[in-house]
Amino acid sequence: MLSNIGIPGLILVLVLALIIFGPSKLPEIGRAFGTTLKEFKKSTRELVSDEQSEEEKKKELL
């Protein structure tokens, strides 16, 4: 879905965000988005590693 946006669409989204939130809020929003994305990736990795360790334990029991 995001691959269909293209450069003009991306510029339009950035200009709209600048108009709506203003230049002082954009760094805060970017930081919050980055932190959220980092925590999401960390949780996903933990979930996958937990699932893999459970599968390994099941294989050991067999």
Summary of the structure (lengths in Angstrom):
residues: 62
radius of gyration: 19.8
end to end distance: 43.2
largest distance: 61.0
contacts: 112
relative contact order: 0.06
helix: 89%
strand: 0%
